[in-house]
Amino acid sequence: MGLEIRLLTACDTEAYWHLRLEALEREPKSFGESAEEHRATSLDSAAERLTANPDDNFVFGAFLDGDLVGMAGFFRYTIVKTRHKGKIWGVYVRESCRGRGIGRALLSALLEKIRNCPGVEQVSLTVVAGQSAAQALYTSFGFTTYGLDPGGLKVGDEYLENEHMLLKL
Ligand SMILES: CC(C)(COP(=O)(O)OP(=O)(O)OC[C@H]1O[C@@H](n2cnc3c(N)ncnc32)[C@H](O)[C@@H]1OP(=O)(O)O)[C@@H](O)C(=O)NCCC(=O)NCCS
């Protein structure tokens, strides 16, 4: 069966919800949302995230032999003066599946769809400083750093620097 990269739909809600929880539990220093906050969310809200406004708001999944092992999401800002912008979020590949091109394939598919969103001119993302694999991946697609937020995240007592990156389409 091998690797399949495709948009997630309502049918993928449960697998998506569990993979997102895995990401937040295993990589708490990579994401803003906490695992506790995610556990408090419902499958209905996850389904809504996957299906509401599908032209401007979507998540790609990576399936290895049918199992969801990676994801990458995008949303477009909604108010008129910000609709030329969007944000990539939730980029994650299960640890045992890393280093074989899945993250690159997810980003490629995501960016191709973003480029086809009429009027979207730039896309941003936030990466925690020191996440060298993610930084290298984004840089290789042309993202550049436009700002650093030294106290961007507080995980327990530890402050983590957020790096804000931008790609003009
Ligand atoms: C970032 C992440 C999604 C990459 O997934 P992956 O499937 O291993 O990535 P790929 O195998 O497609 O590699 C893509 C690029 O990432 C970079 N990369 C991957 N692993 C790396 C490593 N260990 N060290 C440095 N760079 C690395 C390389 O630039 C690589 O490009 P190359 O194949 O031309 O060398 C994955 O490491 C991950 O889930 N990390 C934890 C969560 C996280 O940090 N998410 C980002 C939140 S902003």
The ligand as a Tripos MOL2 file, in Angstrom:
@<TRIPOS>MOLECULE
LIG
   48    50     1     0     0
SMALL
NO_CHARGES

@<TRIPOS>ATOM
      1 C1          9.4720   18.3000   11.3710 C.3       1 LIG1
      2 C2          8.9510   16.9170   10.9780 C.3       1 LIG1
      3 C3          7.4830   17.0600   10.6210 C.3       1 LIG1
      4 C4          9.7320   16.4120    9.7700 C.3       1 LIG1
      5 O1          9.1280   15.2000    9.3420 O.3       1 LIG1
      6 P1          9.9630   14.0730    8.5120 P.3       1 LIG1
      7 O2          8.9780   13.1670    7.8860 O.co2     1 LIG1
      8 O3         10.9930   13.4490    9.3680 O.co2     1 LIG1
      9 O4         10.6620   14.9920    7.4170 O.3       1 LIG1
     10 P2         11.3360   14.5020    6.0460 P.3       1 LIG1
     11 O5         11.8860   13.1330    6.1780 O.co2     1 LIG1
     12 O6         10.3660   14.7560    4.9360 O.co2     1 LIG1
     13 O7         12.5380   15.5310    5.9050 O.3       1 LIG1
     14 C5         12.2660   16.8050    5.3730 C.3       1 LIG1
     15 C6         13.3690   17.7610    5.7250 C.3       1 LIG1
     16 O8         13.3700   18.0160    7.1220 O.3       1 LIG1
     17 C7         14.6980   18.2280    7.5650 C.3       1 LIG1
     18 N1         15.0100   17.1920    8.5200 N.ar      1 LIG1
     19 C8         14.3680   16.0240    8.7390 C.ar      1 LIG1
     20 N2         14.9190   15.3760    9.7750 N.ar      1 LIG1
     21 C9         15.9400   16.1550   10.2010 C.ar      1 LIG1
     22 C10        16.8650   16.0510   11.2560 C.ar      1 LIG1
     23 N3         16.8800   15.0000   12.0780 N.pl3     1 LIG1
     24 N4         17.7630   17.0540   11.4310 N.ar      1 LIG1
     25 C11        17.7450   18.1380   10.6310 C.ar      1 LIG1
     26 N5         16.8910   18.2890    9.6040 N.ar      1 LIG1
     27 C12        15.9960   17.3110    9.4080 C.ar      1 LIG1
     28 C13        15.5840   18.1330    6.3480 C.3       1 LIG1
     29 O9         15.7140   19.4440    5.7930 O.3       1 LIG1
     30 C14        14.7640   17.2600    5.4310 C.3       1 LIG1
     31 O10        15.0570   17.5200    4.1060 O.3       1 LIG1
     32 P3         15.9060   16.4410    3.2350 P.3       1 LIG1
     33 O11        15.0620   15.2440    3.1370 O.co2     1 LIG1
     34 O12        16.0880   17.1260    1.9420 O.co2     1 LIG1
     35 O13        17.1500   16.2130    4.0140 O.co2     1 LIG1
     36 C15         9.1300   15.8970   12.1330 C.3       1 LIG1
     37 O14        10.4870   15.8870   12.5140 O.3       1 LIG1
     38 C16         8.2930   16.1680   13.3540 C.2       1 LIG1
     39 O15         7.1240   15.7820   13.4190 O.2       1 LIG1
     40 N6          8.8780   16.8120   14.3980 N.am      1 LIG1
     41 C17         8.2160   17.0280   15.6660 C.3       1 LIG1
     42 C18         7.0730   17.9990   15.5630 C.3       1 LIG1
     43 C19         7.5180   19.3530   15.0720 C.2       1 LIG1
     44 O16         8.5550   19.8840   15.4260 O.2       1 LIG1
     45 N7          6.6460   19.9110   14.2310 N.am      1 LIG1
     46 C20         6.8350   21.2340   13.6960 C.3       1 LIG1
     47 C21         6.0070   22.1750   14.4560 C.3       1 LIG1
     48 S1          6.2140   23.8380   13.8370 S.3       1 LIG1
@<TRIPOS>BOND
     1     1     2 1
     2     2     3 1
     3     2     4 1
     4     2    36 1
     5     4     5 1
     6     5     6 1
     7     6     7 2
     8     6     8 1
     9     6     9 1
    10     9    10 1
    11    10    11 2
    12    10    12 1
    13    10    13 1
    14    13    14 1
    15    14    15 1
    16    15    16 1
    17    15    30 1
    18    16    17 1
    19    17    18 1
    20    17    28 1
    21    18    19 ar
    22    18    27 ar
    23    19    20 ar
    24    20    21 ar
    25    21    22 ar
    26    21    27 ar
    27    22    23 1
    28    22    24 ar
    29    24    25 ar
    30    25    26 ar
    31    26    27 ar
    32    28    29 1
    33    28    30 1
    34    30    31 1
    35    31    32 1
    36    32    33 2
    37    32    34 1
    38    32    35 1
    39    36    37 1
    40    36    38 1
    41    38    39 2
    42    38    40 1
    43    40    41 1
    44    41    42 1
    45    42    43 1
    46    43    44 2
    47    43    45 1
    48    45    46 1
    49    46    47 1
    50    47    48 1
@<TRIPOS>SUBSTRUCTURE
     1 LIG1         1 GROUP 0 **** ****
